[in-house]
Each structure stands twice: as C-alpha cells, then as structure tokens.
Amino acid sequence: MLIKGKPAFVYDVEIFPNFFSVTIKNTESKNHITYEISDRKNDLPYIAKLFLNKNIYFVGYNSMHYDKPIISYILINYTRLINEPVWIVNSELKNFSDLIINSETSAPWSKYKYANLYDDLDLLAMKWSDKLRPSLKALQVTMQYKNVEEYDGDFNLFLSRDKYDSVIS
C-alpha cells in the first residue's frame, strides 16, 4: 500500500522496564522487522535511521497517543540516549511510557506528541465517532488477522529474556 506515493510501514511499540521493541511491517514487500533495545541487543541507531527516512509513511493504531510520542522521544533525545547503557535507555523509555499512560492530558508530553519528525497516520483517529472506534483486537479479528494475541503479563515487571521473542511475535 502506498500513501502519498510512499510505502506504508505499519508499526507497534512495546515497552517493559528492561525491554523495548518496535515491530514494523512493510505493506509493499510484506516483510517484518523488529528492532529492540535490551540486554540482548541495542538497535537504537537502526530505529532512528528508519524513522528519519523521509521516503516512508508510518501507520499505527492509537499511535498519535502512544507510539508516535515514544518514537519522537527517542529521535529528539537520540544524541544523549545513544551514549547511555541500555538499562538507562529502557528505564527512561518506561518512565516516559508511564507518563503518557498516567497523564490526564497530553500537556506533559505534547512536545513529543506533536513533533513532526516523520510522516504518520493513526488508524484510530480516522473514525469520527468514539462509538465507531473498534479496539485493535476487534479490528484484527474483523480483518481475519492470523495472529491475534494479547500479552497477559504485567508491563511494569521486568521481562525475562526467554520471553523477549514471544512478546515480539
């Protein structure tokens, strides 16, 4: 799928105190890629390079209120974060994620919400009525998506290394 002549890359972010991932699907090639920041690997440079690529249109679900601010936080703070150990990067991303989730308004993090660093489209924002907005899982089922799963653990707990791949999948 092309949006304004650019390939659409669908993306989703997951954050734990010790693990960050962003999974991307290129809708043209159908290829998937996952970047992570963990004790296993640090893909921070690849994340920045991908999201600063002006030839891609990113598509998310509720991304305006979560995924985009997280990625914008990474891009805006990249020169500092790249020099930090992964445990500090993960801790900072988790704290920022908690700020987004627990804030009553977007005021404390609006700098990142409204940063215009990459082209993006939030599918949730396309519905004009809150009553017509399906959950992501309902949308996946309607589209007959083959892998509809919900993480049943606690995002506030450290993720054991043997669970990294299952969270990514």
Secondary structure, 3 states (H helix, E strand, C coil): CEECCEEEEEEEEEEECCEEEEEEEECCCCCEEEEEECCCCECHHHHHHHHCCCCCEEEECCHHHCHHHHHHHHHHCHHHHCCCCHHHHHHHHHHHHHHHHHCCCCHHHHHHHCCCCCEEEEHHHHCCCHHHCCCHHHHHHHCCCCCCCCCCCCCCCCCCHHHHHHHHC
